[in-house]
């Protein structure tokens, strides 16, 4: 039993991260503290001013643990990582986990390349981004590569110079073939500089420069070269038209504002690069109402910028950061950027106008997707509420595990386990079982074996954070009383008891309702609860059938091909790759069989003889 009073006394006067667990060992909250002793004690002090949801969270804490760090900045990083990994119920959480493309210019190479990457590394190369529209980034790079004859290959130059003839790009005028010494490094560098100027948004400068070159080529009667410059100018103007970016009067910065309603918030980020709005993106976060606007902004900035590769020179925010957290956040941002980072909350001027624009966009976007959010909540959490009420449960079954048995007249009996958390399928927790102790078509014994094995895994792994280390709130079995009894017997054997519910079907094999405590519970067929039960039943059945089909297929391949003299696993795979199925192998002539990798005349004749021995 966790002794709170004793453990609170042991807390150190040092910075670190504290982790709150509930009675199922689930992490429900992660926090950072400059002083662990002072911060953690606050949760367990009697206070009339404590927000009801904070009090609710505290009431679910079964025990806590902590990790001491050397500095507040280390604690900040650790907190962000733990929140992303465990997604605690009571934390403000960024729901979108996106990585953005960058346009990379390999300026550390003698003959640079230009391409798209999602990995931002602090090296000697140039990066442009992040770019929120991946399609626009690809179109820009494609156009740059068409306009400027820059190499696309990955050859290491000058090491690989002259080893191969120039590729097709050289012959169609889209590369100057530095791989074959057909262009000097200086001349190639000038072309790369032109392309970089376009990426930097210096359109007027580069257009004027190219116009001068075009007119000079025309005066020298070199109309072919003049046409090349003309086409580059037209292409650059096309890029300008497609981007449609406007001058903001704000430098290299991110502008952040948000709109909130109930326990949700939508954060709008404008990416400003070179005083021009280069893109925008919105992010949904869960934002409990006991966290104020400064708290939401603080949590977003911490989580978003701890996971992004590019840190701008300035963050322009709608709300102040929490004063106790701001120094550590600035220290983190500056360490990631490698130079000074400014955080501004403007009250007037161009920056304030940009914040207002971001806030309006956040409100409009939130209103637009609000109905979708509400519908999603109804089909997930709302559906679980309906199931809870129908079954008379004390709390919603947030984690449901469902099981089904599949076999064909006792052949290759298998079981599937699927998991739904908060009304959504959690595919990473799906598991397959091959029945080991049951012979023949005995679904009762098979179900009992599977539940026993699953709960036994929990006993072994609960202290090791293994894949079976968390118990469900409820178990659904595909079937009626027989399957429920099998599950209950397994629980009695292991000594762990979890509510079990049967999913029963009608005469047409469609979901009819639930069987719980020997009583059939009917749900309205148009209710979200009924639809969720149907999704669970269909999914567990699909997962079991797919696994069973795979085993039958593997067994069929073994029973036919592996019984042929001279055909081992390698030749069996080669035959299947070559012909696709057993029927095609059976119909193949010896000459055809020899086309499969590793086949000899003797092995091909053996296969042919095996399939034609009765003819």
Secondary structure, DSSP 8 states (H G I E B T S, - for coil): ---HHHHHHT--SS-EEEEEE-TTS-EEEEEEESSHHHHHHHHTS--TTS-HHHHHHHHT--EEEEEE-SSHHHHHHHHHHHHHHH--TTS-EE------EEEEE-TTSSS--EEEES----SSSEEEEEES-HHHHHHHHHHHHHHS--------TTTTTTSS---HHHHTTS---GGGT-S-HHHHHHHHHHHHHHHTT-HHHHHHHHHHHHHHHHHTT-HHHHHHHHHHHHHHHHHHHHH---B-S--SEEEEEEEEETTEEEEEEEEEETTEEEEEEEEEEE--TTS-HHHHHHHHHHHHHHS-S---SEEEESS---HHHHHHHHHHHHHHHTS--EEE--SSHHHHHHHHHHHHHHHHHHHHHHHHHHHHHIIIIIHHHHHHHHHT-SS---EEEEEEEEEETTEEEEEEEEEEETTEE-GGG-EEEE--S--SS-HHHHHHHHHHHHHHHHHHHTTTT-TT-S--SEEEEESSHHHHHHHHHHHHHHT---EEEEEEE-TTS-EEEEEETTEEE---TTSHHHHHHHHHHHHHHHHHHHHHHHHHHHHHHHHHHTTSTT--HHHHHHHHHHHSSHHHHHH--HHHHTTSTT--HHHHHHHHHHHTTT-
